[in-house]
Amino acid sequence: MSDRLKQIAIAAVALMASGALLSGAALIAWRELSTPLPVTEPGVIFEVPAGAPLVTVTRSLAERELLPNPRLLYWYARLRGYATRIRAGEYEVPPGVTAVGLLDKFIAGEVYLHRFAIVEGWRFSELAGALAAHPAIESGTLDETDVMAALGRPGVHPEGQFLPDTYSFPKGTAALELLAWAHEDLRARLEEAWSRRGPEVALASAYEALILASIIEKETALASERPLISGVFHRRLQRGMRLQADPTVIYGLGDDFDGDLTREDLNRDTPYNSYTQNGLPPTPIALPGGAAIDAAVAPAPGEALYFVATGESDGSHYFSTTLEEHENAVNRYLETLSER
């Protein structure tokens, strides 16, 4: 073999060896990038700050002992053109995720979603307080007049205007945005229910149904009783009888209510006192859930005009057709309380 051919053969062997080394190094790197990160149950939350470069993000992951080789992930992202595509926000780093999988989450913006539950029966003041206390929500000032104006409903009372449910959202979401979701859900839920009302419904509008639903919500926590209580209130409205619902009195007392509803309280006249005022109160008194809204437009048939708590731990009520039956039920309730 000539010297020239020998040189060519040696160069070819060298190139093959270099290629093999590079291939081997690439394979090792890919295996490391595809190996689950050292994350234990139940996982951790990691935040990518707004405007943070990738090198800062990978270094921070390494400092938290989540990423063994930050330079490897950094250069992988650079070579793939991903370095400038990561999105800010909180991310869940679950057990079993790989470096490549985590990078994919950063690029896709699959941020961690917090949860906030709006509870049936809350007043708007309780809702506003819970929003302000949530660490992931930007609450700001939740003045009830300003809130409704911002939602495009100026002059509407905020009570009862937000559907109880559990809402998911990323960190930094404004309270007003959450309220907008809940308000739109409430309007859709109410309109759908109102469209299903029957001829027995003694209400003039969907808003009146919302008011009645809020009273039903505060009167019982038992699903089986909501239509029954709705039936009582509908029959009272049809006969021109006052609703005589304790929760409306309590709402009207506001901060003056000390937890003990007295005879004096029942006689104190406010726009919400359904013992002294005819018909429905002027606004809802709480946030009604979907079941209470359904009950308001679908009252159970029957003859009962009264109900009172049984005093049992299940929160059930006695339902009566005549005043005499009701008075006997009240006595049974008082006896049950005295026995306890």
C-alpha positions as a Markdown table, in Angstrom:
| # | Residue | x | y | z |
|---|---|---|---|---|
| 1 | Met | 0.0 | 0.0 | 0.0 |
| 2 | Ser | 1.4 | 3.4 | -0.9 |
| 3 | Asp | 2.0 | 6.0 | 1.8 |
| 4 | Arg | -0.9 | 8.1 | 0.3 |
| 5 | Leu | -3.3 | 5.2 | 0.7 |
| 6 | Lys | -2.1 | 4.6 | 4.3 |
| 7 | Gln | -2.8 | 8.2 | 5.2 |
| 8 | Ile | -6.3 | 8.1 | 3.7 |
| 9 | Ala | -7.0 | 4.8 | 5.6 |
| 10 | Ile | -5.7 | 6.3 | 8.9 |
| 11 | Ala | -7.9 | 9.4 | 8.4 |
| 12 | Ala | -10.9 | 7.3 | 7.7 |
| 13 | Val | -10.4 | 5.2 | 10.8 |
| 14 | Ala | -10.0 | 8.4 | 12.9 |
| 15 | Leu | -13.2 | 9.9 | 11.5 |
| 16 | Met | -15.0 | 6.7 | 12.3 |
| 17 | Ala | -13.6 | 6.6 | 15.8 |
| 18 | Ser | -14.6 | 10.3 | 16.3 |
| 19 | Gly | -18.1 | 9.6 | 15.0 |
| 20 | Ala | -18.4 | 6.6 | 17.3 |
| 21 | Leu | -17.3 | 8.7 | 20.2 |
| 22 | Leu | -19.7 | 11.5 | 19.4 |
| 23 | Ser | -22.5 | 9.0 | 18.9 |
| 24 | Gly | -21.6 | 7.4 | 22.2 |
| 25 | Ala | -21.5 | 10.7 | 24.0 |
| 26 | Ala | -24.8 | 11.7 | 22.5 |
| 27 | Leu | -26.4 | 8.5 | 23.6 |
| 28 | Ile | -25.1 | 8.9 | 27.1 |
| 29 | Ala | -26.4 | 12.5 | 27.2 |
| 30 | Trp | -29.8 | 11.5 | 25.9 |
| 31 | Arg | -30.1 | 8.7 | 28.5 |
| 32 | Glu | -29.4 | 11.2 | 31.2 |
| 33 | Leu | -31.9 | 13.7 | 29.8 |
| 34 | Ser | -34.4 | 10.9 | 29.7 |
| 35 | Thr | -33.8 | 9.6 | 33.2 |
| 36 | Pro | -36.4 | 10.5 | 35.8 |
| 37 | Leu | -35.3 | 13.4 | 38.0 |
| 38 | Pro | -34.6 | 12.9 | 41.7 |
| 39 | Val | -38.1 | 14.0 | 42.8 |
| 40 | Thr | -39.9 | 12.3 | 45.6 |
| 41 | Glu | -43.6 | 12.1 | 46.3 |
| 42 | Pro | -45.7 | 14.1 | 46.1 |
| 43 | Gly | -43.6 | 16.3 | 43.9 |
| 44 | Val | -42.6 | 19.9 | 44.2 |
| 45 | Ile | -43.7 | 23.3 | 42.8 |
| 46 | Phe | -41.1 | 25.2 | 40.8 |
| 47 | Glu | -41.5 | 28.8 | 39.6 |
| 48 | Val | -40.0 | 30.2 | 36.5 |
| 49 | Pro | -39.7 | 34.0 | 37.1 |
| 50 | Ala | -40.9 | 36.3 | 34.3 |
| 51 | Gly | -38.0 | 37.2 | 32.0 |
| 52 | Ala | -35.6 | 34.6 | 33.6 |
| 53 | Pro | -33.0 | 33.2 | 31.1 |
| 54 | Leu | -32.8 | 29.5 | 30.7 |
| 55 | Val | -29.3 | 29.4 | 32.3 |
| 56 | Thr | -30.8 | 30.9 | 35.5 |
| 57 | Val | -33.7 | 28.4 | 35.4 |
| 58 | Thr | -31.5 | 25.3 | 35.0 |
| 59 | Arg | -29.1 | 26.7 | 37.7 |
| 60 | Ser | -32.1 | 27.2 | 40.1 |
| 61 | Leu | -33.3 | 23.6 | 39.5 |
| 62 | Ala | -29.8 | 22.3 | 40.3 |
| 63 | Glu | -29.7 | 24.4 | 43.5 |
| 64 | Arg | -32.9 | 22.8 | 44.6 |
| 65 | Glu | -31.3 | 19.4 | 43.8 |
| 66 | Leu | -33.9 | 18.7 | 41.1 |
| 67 | Leu | -31.6 | 18.6 | 38.2 |
| 68 | Pro | -28.2 | 16.7 | 38.4 |
| 69 | Asn | -26.7 | 18.2 | 35.2 |
| 70 | Pro | -28.0 | 21.7 | 34.5 |
| 71 | Arg | -25.4 | 22.4 | 31.8 |
| 72 | Leu | -26.6 | 19.4 | 29.8 |
| 73 | Leu | -30.2 | 20.5 | 29.7 |
| 74 | Tyr | -29.2 | 24.1 | 28.9 |
| 75 | Trp | -27.1 | 23.0 | 25.9 |
| 76 | Tyr | -29.8 | 20.6 | 24.7 |
| 77 | Ala | -32.3 | 23.4 | 24.8 |
| 78 | Arg | -29.9 | 25.7 | 23.0 |
| 79 | Leu | -29.2 | 23.2 | 20.2 |
| 80 | Arg | -33.0 | 22.6 | 19.7 |
| 81 | Gly | -33.8 | 26.3 | 19.7 |
| 82 | Tyr | -35.9 | 26.0 | 22.9 |
| 83 | Ala | -33.8 | 28.4 | 25.1 |
| 84 | Thr | -36.0 | 31.5 | 24.5 |
| 85 | Arg | -39.3 | 29.7 | 24.4 |
| 86 | Ile | -39.8 | 28.8 | 28.1 |
| 87 | Arg | -42.8 | 30.5 | 29.7 |
| 88 | Ala | -42.9 | 32.1 | 33.2 |
| 89 | Gly | -45.2 | 30.6 | 35.9 |
| 90 | Glu | -45.4 | 27.9 | 38.5 |
| 91 | Tyr | -44.9 | 24.4 | 37.4 |
| 92 | Glu | -45.5 | 21.1 | 39.1 |
| 93 | Val | -42.5 | 18.8 | 39.0 |
| 94 | Pro | -43.9 | 15.3 | 39.6 |
| 95 | Pro | -42.1 | 12.1 | 40.5 |
| 96 | Gly | -41.0 | 10.3 | 37.3 |
| 97 | Val | -40.6 | 13.4 | 35.2 |
| 98 | Thr | -37.4 | 13.7 | 33.1 |
| 99 | Ala | -35.4 | 16.7 | 32.3 |
| 100 | Val | -36.7 | 16.7 | 28.7 |
| 101 | Gly | -40.3 | 16.3 | 30.0 |
| 102 | Leu | -39.8 | 19.2 | 32.4 |
| 103 | Leu | -38.4 | 21.4 | 29.6 |
| 104 | Asp | -41.5 | 20.4 | 27.4 |
| 105 | Lys | -43.8 | 21.7 | 30.3 |
| 106 | Phe | -41.9 | 25.0 | 30.4 |
| 107 | Ile | -42.2 | 25.4 | 26.6 |
| 108 | Ala | -45.9 | 24.5 | 26.5 |
| 109 | Gly | -46.7 | 26.7 | 29.5 |
| 110 | Glu | -48.4 | 23.9 | 31.4 |
| 111 | Val | -48.4 | 25.9 | 34.6 |
| 112 | Tyr | -49.6 | 24.6 | 37.9 |
| 113 | Leu | -53.3 | 25.4 | 38.6 |
| 114 | His | -54.4 | 26.4 | 42.0 |
| 115 | Arg | -58.0 | 25.8 | 43.2 |
| 116 | Phe | -60.5 | 28.0 | 44.8 |
| 117 | Ala | -63.9 | 26.8 | 46.1 |
| 118 | Ile | -66.9 | 29.1 | 46.3 |
| 119 | Val | -69.1 | 27.6 | 48.9 |
| 120 | Glu | -72.9 | 27.3 | 48.8 |
| 121 | Gly | -74.5 | 29.7 | 51.3 |
| 122 | Trp | -71.6 | 32.2 | 51.5 |
| 123 | Arg | -72.4 | 35.9 | 51.5 |
| 124 | Phe | -70.5 | 38.2 | 49.2 |
| 125 | Ser | -68.5 | 39.5 | 52.1 |
| 126 | Glu | -67.4 | 35.9 | 52.9 |
| 127 | Leu | -66.5 | 35.3 | 49.3 |
| 128 | Ala | -64.4 | 38.6 | 49.1 |
| 129 | Gly | -62.6 | 37.6 | 52.4 |
| 130 | Ala | -61.7 | 34.2 | 51.1 |
| 131 | Leu | -60.4 | 35.6 | 47.8 |
| 132 | Ala | -58.3 | 38.2 | 49.7 |
| 133 | Ala | -56.8 | 35.4 | 51.9 |
| 134 | His | -55.8 | 33.1 | 49.0 |
| 135 | Pro | -52.0 | 33.4 | 48.5 |
| 136 | Ala | -52.2 | 32.7 | 44.7 |
| 137 | Ile | -54.9 | 35.3 | 44.0 |
| 138 | Glu | -54.3 | 39.0 | 43.3 |
| 139 | Ser | -57.3 | 40.3 | 45.2 |
| 140 | Gly | -57.0 | 44.1 | 45.2 |
| 141 | Thr | -59.9 | 46.0 | 46.6 |
| 142 | Leu | -63.2 | 44.1 | 46.3 |
| 143 | Asp | -65.7 | 46.9 | 46.8 |
| 144 | Glu | -69.1 | 45.4 | 45.9 |
| 145 | Thr | -70.2 | 48.4 | 43.8 |
| 146 | Asp | -67.0 | 48.5 | 41.9 |
| 147 | Val | -67.0 | 44.8 | 41.3 |
| 148 | Met | -70.4 | 44.7 | 39.7 |
| 149 | Ala | -69.6 | 47.7 | 37.6 |
| 150 | Ala | -66.4 | 46.0 | 36.4 |
| 151 | Leu | -68.5 | 43.0 | 35.5 |
| 152 | Gly | -70.7 | 45.1 | 33.3 |
| 153 | Arg | -73.6 | 45.0 | 35.8 |
| 154 | Pro | -73.6 | 48.4 | 37.4 |
| 155 | Gly | -76.2 | 48.9 | 40.1 |
| 156 | Val | -76.8 | 45.1 | 40.6 |
| 157 | His | -76.5 | 43.9 | 44.2 |
| 158 | Pro | -73.6 | 41.4 | 44.3 |
| 159 | Glu | -75.3 | 39.0 | 46.7 |
| 160 | Gly | -76.0 | 35.6 | 45.1 |
| 161 | Gln | -74.4 | 36.6 | 41.8 |
| 162 | Phe | -71.6 | 34.0 | 41.7 |
| 163 | Leu | -72.0 | 30.3 | 41.2 |
| 164 | Pro | -70.6 | 28.0 | 43.9 |
| 165 | Asp | -68.0 | 25.7 | 42.4 |
| 166 | Thr | -64.3 | 24.9 | 42.4 |
| 167 | Tyr | -62.3 | 27.0 | 40.0 |
| 168 | Ser | -58.8 | 26.3 | 38.7 |
| 169 | Phe | -56.4 | 29.1 | 37.8 |
| 170 | Pro | -52.6 | 29.9 | 37.6 |
| 171 | Lys | -50.9 | 31.9 | 40.3 |
| 172 | Gly | -51.4 | 35.7 | 40.0 |
| 173 | Thr | -54.9 | 35.5 | 38.6 |
| 174 | Ala | -56.9 | 38.6 | 39.6 |
| 175 | Ala | -59.8 | 38.1 | 41.9 |
| 176 | Leu | -62.0 | 40.0 | 39.5 |
| 177 | Glu | -61.2 | 37.5 | 36.8 |
| 178 | Leu | -62.3 | 34.6 | 39.0 |
| 179 | Leu | -65.5 | 36.5 | 39.9 |
| 180 | Ala | -66.2 | 37.1 | 36.2 |
| 181 | Trp | -66.0 | 33.3 | 35.6 |
| 182 | Ala | -68.3 | 32.6 | 38.5 |
| 183 | His | -70.7 | 35.3 | 37.5 |
| 184 | Glu | -71.0 | 34.1 | 34.0 |
| 185 | Asp | -71.5 | 30.5 | 35.2 |
| 186 | Leu | -74.2 | 31.7 | 37.5 |
| 187 | Arg | -76.1 | 33.6 | 34.8 |
| 188 | Ala | -75.9 | 30.6 | 32.4 |
| 189 | Arg | -77.0 | 28.2 | 35.2 |
| 190 | Leu | -79.9 | 30.4 | 36.2 |
| 191 | Glu | -81.2 | 31.1 | 32.7 |
| 192 | Glu | -81.1 | 27.4 | 31.9 |
| 193 | Ala | -83.1 | 26.6 | 35.0 |
| 194 | Trp | -85.5 | 29.4 | 34.4 |
| 195 | Ser | -86.2 | 28.1 | 30.9 |
| 196 | Arg | -87.3 | 24.8 | 32.5 |
| 197 | Arg | -89.8 | 26.3 | 34.9 |
| 198 | Gly | -93.4 | 24.9 | 35.0 |
| 199 | Pro | -96.7 | 26.7 | 35.3 |
| 200 | Glu | -96.7 | 26.1 | 39.1 |
| 201 | Val | -93.8 | 28.5 | 39.6 |
| 202 | Ala | -95.1 | 31.6 | 41.4 |
| 203 | Leu | -92.2 | 33.9 | 40.4 |
| 204 | Ala | -92.1 | 36.7 | 37.9 |
| 205 | Ser | -88.4 | 36.5 | 36.7 |
| 206 | Ala | -85.2 | 34.6 | 36.8 |
| 207 | Tyr | -83.9 | 37.1 | 39.4 |
| 208 | Glu | -86.8 | 36.2 | 41.7 |
| 209 | Ala | -85.9 | 32.6 | 41.3 |
| 210 | Leu | -82.3 | 33.5 | 42.4 |
| 211 | Ile | -83.7 | 35.2 | 45.5 |
| 212 | Leu | -85.8 | 32.2 | 46.4 |
| 213 | Ala | -83.0 | 29.8 | 45.7 |
| 214 | Ser | -80.8 | 31.8 | 48.1 |
| 215 | Ile | -83.4 | 31.4 | 50.9 |
| 216 | Ile | -83.8 | 27.6 | 50.1 |
| 217 | Glu | -80.0 | 27.3 | 50.3 |
| 218 | Lys | -79.9 | 28.8 | 53.8 |
| 219 | Glu | -82.9 | 26.9 | 55.1 |
| 220 | Thr | -81.6 | 23.3 | 54.5 |
| 221 | Ala | -78.5 | 21.4 | 53.6 |
| 222 | Leu | -80.5 | 18.3 | 52.7 |
| 223 | Ala | -80.9 | 17.7 | 49.0 |
| 224 | Ser | -84.2 | 15.8 | 49.5 |
| 225 | Glu | -85.8 | 18.8 | 51.3 |
| 226 | Arg | -85.0 | 21.6 | 48.9 |
| 227 | Pro | -88.0 | 20.9 | 46.5 |
| 228 | Leu | -90.2 | 20.5 | 49.6 |
| 229 | Ile | -89.2 | 23.8 | 51.1 |
| 230 | Ser | -89.5 | 25.4 | 47.6 |
| 231 | Gly | -93.1 | 24.0 | 47.5 |
| 232 | Val | -93.9 | 25.6 | 50.9 |
| 233 | Phe | -92.6 | 29.0 | 49.8 |
| 234 | His | -94.4 | 28.9 | 46.4 |
| 235 | Arg | -97.7 | 28.1 | 48.1 |
| 236 | Arg | -97.2 | 30.9 | 50.5 |
| 237 | Leu | -96.5 | 33.4 | 47.7 |
| 238 | Gln | -99.5 | 32.2 | 45.8 |
| 239 | Arg | -101.8 | 32.7 | 48.8 |
| 240 | Gly | -100.4 | 36.0 | 49.8 |
| 241 | Met | -98.8 | 34.6 | 53.0 |
| 242 | Arg | -95.6 | 36.0 | 54.3 |
| 243 | Leu | -92.6 | 33.7 | 53.9 |
| 244 | Gln | -91.5 | 33.9 | 57.6 |
| 245 | Ala | -88.0 | 32.6 | 56.8 |
| 246 | Asp | -85.5 | 33.1 | 59.6 |
| 247 | Pro | -82.5 | 33.4 | 57.3 |
| 248 | Thr | -83.9 | 36.6 | 55.7 |
| 249 | Val | -84.3 | 38.2 | 59.1 |
| 250 | Ile | -80.8 | 37.3 | 60.0 |
| 251 | Tyr | -79.5 | 38.8 | 56.7 |
| 252 | Gly | -81.4 | 42.0 | 57.4 |
| 253 | Leu | -79.9 | 42.3 | 60.9 |
| 254 | Gly | -76.4 | 42.3 | 59.4 |
| 255 | Asp | -73.7 | 42.8 | 62.0 |
| 256 | Asp | -76.4 | 43.3 | 64.7 |
| 257 | Phe | -77.1 | 39.6 | 64.7 |
| 258 | Asp | -75.3 | 37.9 | 67.6 |
| 259 | Gly | -76.1 | 34.3 | 66.8 |
| 260 | Asp | -79.3 | 34.1 | 68.8 |
| 261 | Leu | -82.5 | 35.0 | 66.9 |
| 262 | Thr | -85.0 | 36.5 | 69.3 |
| 263 | Arg | -88.6 | 37.5 | 69.2 |
| 264 | Glu | -87.5 | 41.1 | 69.2 |
| 265 | Asp | -85.4 | 40.3 | 66.1 |
| 266 | Leu | -88.4 | 38.8 | 64.3 |
| 267 | Asn | -90.4 | 42.0 | 64.9 |
| 268 | Arg | -87.6 | 44.3 | 63.9 |
| 269 | Asp | -88.7 | 45.6 | 60.5 |
| 270 | Thr | -86.1 | 45.6 | 57.7 |
| 271 | Pro | -86.5 | 45.2 | 53.9 |
| 272 | Tyr | -85.3 | 41.6 | 54.4 |
| 273 | Asn | -87.6 | 40.7 | 57.3 |
| 274 | Ser | -90.0 | 38.2 | 55.7 |
| 275 | Tyr | -92.1 | 38.2 | 59.0 |
| 276 | Thr | -93.0 | 41.9 | 58.5 |
| 277 | Gln | -92.7 | 42.2 | 54.8 |
| 278 | Asn | -94.8 | 40.6 | 52.1 |
| 279 | Gly | -93.3 | 38.7 | 49.2 |
| 280 | Leu | -89.6 | 38.1 | 48.5 |
| 281 | Pro | -86.8 | 40.2 | 49.9 |
| 282 | Pro | -85.3 | 42.7 | 47.5 |
| 283 | Thr | -82.1 | 40.7 | 46.7 |
| 284 | Pro | -80.7 | 37.2 | 47.3 |
| 285 | Ile | -79.3 | 36.7 | 50.8 |
| 286 | Ala | -76.5 | 34.2 | 49.9 |
| 287 | Leu | -74.9 | 32.3 | 47.1 |
| 288 | Pro | -77.2 | 29.5 | 46.1 |
| 289 | Gly | -75.8 | 26.3 | 44.5 |
| 290 | Gly | -77.2 | 24.7 | 41.4 |
| 291 | Ala | -79.4 | 22.3 | 43.3 |
| 292 | Ala | -81.1 | 25.2 | 45.2 |
| 293 | Ile | -81.6 | 27.0 | 41.9 |
| 294 | Asp | -83.2 | 23.9 | 40.4 |
| 295 | Ala | -85.5 | 23.6 | 43.5 |
| 296 | Ala | -86.6 | 27.2 | 43.2 |
| 297 | Val | -88.0 | 26.6 | 39.7 |
| 298 | Ala | -89.3 | 23.0 | 40.4 |
| 299 | Pro | -91.2 | 23.1 | 43.7 |
| 300 | Ala | -92.5 | 19.8 | 45.0 |
| 301 | Pro | -96.3 | 19.4 | 44.9 |
| 302 | Gly | -98.2 | 19.1 | 48.2 |
| 303 | Glu | -100.2 | 21.0 | 50.7 |
| 304 | Ala | -97.6 | 21.9 | 53.4 |
| 305 | Leu | -97.5 | 25.5 | 54.4 |
| 306 | Tyr | -95.1 | 25.3 | 57.3 |
| 307 | Phe | -91.9 | 23.7 | 58.3 |
| 308 | Val | -89.6 | 23.7 | 61.4 |
| 309 | Ala | -86.4 | 21.9 | 62.3 |
| 310 | Thr | -86.7 | 18.5 | 64.0 |
| 311 | Gly | -83.7 | 19.2 | 66.1 |
| 312 | Glu | -82.1 | 16.0 | 64.9 |
| 313 | Ser | -78.4 | 15.9 | 63.9 |
| 314 | Asp | -79.3 | 15.3 | 60.2 |
| 315 | Gly | -80.7 | 18.9 | 59.9 |
| 316 | Ser | -84.1 | 17.6 | 58.8 |
| 317 | His | -87.5 | 19.4 | 59.2 |
| 318 | Tyr | -91.1 | 18.7 | 60.0 |
| 319 | Phe | -93.5 | 19.8 | 57.3 |
| 320 | Ser | -97.1 | 20.7 | 58.2 |
| 321 | Thr | -100.3 | 21.6 | 56.4 |
| 322 | Thr | -102.1 | 23.4 | 59.2 |
| 323 | Leu | -101.0 | 25.9 | 61.8 |
| 324 | Glu | -102.1 | 23.5 | 64.5 |
| 325 | Glu | -99.8 | 20.7 | 63.1 |
| 326 | His | -97.0 | 23.3 | 62.8 |
| 327 | Glu | -97.4 | 24.3 | 66.5 |
| 328 | Asn | -97.2 | 20.7 | 67.5 |
| 329 | Ala | -94.1 | 20.3 | 65.4 |
| 330 | Val | -92.6 | 23.3 | 67.1 |
| 331 | Asn | -93.3 | 21.8 | 70.5 |
| 332 | Arg | -91.6 | 18.5 | 69.5 |
| 333 | Tyr | -88.6 | 20.5 | 68.3 |
| 334 | Leu | -88.4 | 22.3 | 71.6 |
| 335 | Glu | -88.7 | 19.0 | 73.5 |
| 336 | Thr | -85.9 | 17.5 | 71.5 |
| 337 | Leu | -83.7 | 20.5 | 72.3 |
| 338 | Ser | -84.5 | 20.3 | 76.0 |
| 339 | Glu | -83.7 | 16.5 | 76.1 |
| 340 | Arg | -80.3 | 17.3 | 74.6 |
